[in-house]
Amino acid sequence: MRLGLVMFEVGSGLRRNASMVVSVVLVTFISLTFVGTAILLQMQINQMKGYWYDRAQVAVYLCTDTDTTGNCTGAKATADQRDQVKAQLESSTLKPYIEKFYFENQQDAFTRFKQQFKDSPATEFVKPEYLNETYWVNLKNPSQSDVLVESLSKVAGVQSVVDQRGYLQPIFNLLNASSYTAIGIAALMLVAAVLLIATTIRLSAFSRRRELGIMRLVGASNRFIQTPFVLEGVIAAAIGAVLAGGAIVAVVWFFVRNYLAVRFSGTAFIGMGDAAVVVPAVVVIGVLLAGLSAFVAIRRYLKV
């Protein structure tokens, strides 16, 4: 097979269907950008889960003067009740599960509340006595929080025992929904790209039907006839895939590393290493789909 002649035919086909080729490039670019973004978002979710779940604490809230829930009867937890909770945390039953714990009184809780909600009008109405005294517990294995909940929920003076991971799960559910939405859009765009590539190849073959007839008459092989059309689809999709890879790298570098990571330094974010894994995968997906789509389209047109 003469490579020069094949590449001449490829160039001729790309020039004749320039507008369709541009459409293939754009659709491929957008669809693969969605694919890469969805993969990176899922990687970010998994990374944040590991980061925050390991740091999530169990809060043992003690009764206040206004509590009537849990074990509370409208009276603040006494010193003896606080000591009983502390003794439970230091007992041989719970100590193997606990990495560390500390006590936060109402004044400390009020100070932290004002810092967290400094711009909220609620700070004008909340008083220290409204807030719970709390034991904050870090577990060696956060997934074993049920042991703490079962052991302390019925202790006198304890209003509730709360695993903070329960507050994080709705956030991760929302992020997962966003990831699945991006994957769904990407799948639709990939279908559109495959159909557009197939249409482009059929139009290219139709515009060269006379040349194809002559090539068949002189004994050209099916492989020789099909190869230029397959390469046209692959080249157009490869350009879109490379552009998508560049967009993914730009998102990670400018938005994630130089914006989010700077402003939220206490959170773990994906990096360029993750982008280096995703970009080749995206390019390979685009090229393979394009090659397969073009191959099937030209075979069906030629009825091989």
Steps between C-alpha positions, in 0.01 A plus 500: 500500500649837396501730803536816292192425293299412810594826673416693181153348505465584869594863440262521206213363708568740788505800264178399323308461828667777698180618668406148609854439624482816710168377642657164589790677671269722705259224602788271591668779693189580704402139566849389607538809718183391681636146528830619647329745734266229627793266567692774681193594703458140612869486594457822698197361682689185598797706615282733707319204654825348617628837622192618691377164624835444667464837672132476588437499873231355720330764713363402842255781578411553865169632628426870545240675714252500211549145371222245526629261234708186543576445869437867586227620733543877469805510725862561410738203524665496841871473571452139607326419173782664303752296697299185431517564124872567526548177695314310228727648234808400700366152580660184368189443286522821295863604532626255230275676247589857595799692369435809712218708648454838663231690687340823377304707752218738415719810482742329261207379292364856489836639388523242222138570400574872462803427285312262273193721462654844540295643212173345611232691695457189716806597706297783653246262649710202607639494852762262646243321715305402191791293367594149604809404687663239281760227498665492157638155420741398224482129424784286373257354248214745423284216368475360854300794633203271577692363799515847651137577421374181663718539809425866579148568370335373820741662745338754734559860394561415134263664255630323188803338341549617140738368236598803289534282193122515481528873421752432223304230319234733346781714357666198344163381370455835325849480351433144386180614332696772320755241390232265368334790317829587332546134404148491351559816296838364389339173388241688291770717348712195418201342323458823303871497413487137381194570283658816360822316414302227325303761303818684404661180374194407294486850345870485424457161336198622301691802370773267376277225369643527147858464626395205716339330201818542296714369786284189520521447125879509505508244781569718809454305821227579750766584756656759269160657428386507864819625666479870389143529629587345835799733535279802423276416795793420727685823416193718557423328830865508607507878457187530715646259757825697527304823546293328770820386671628857496173625648516240778859597586400868500206432735721312747786750486315833501172419678587218739867556591523880472151594616326238713814360663619851593167609649420170672843395619353267762353270236674238285460562126596307189821605326685487170589137565131412485461703179797312354309176556167623364618682185657196324191294584276768348711521183502122459120484548447767236735345243366147548136607471578705191693221333232244573219730386680590177587137427141382546362790295727445198446123505123548501525757219716271290298197615815300562 
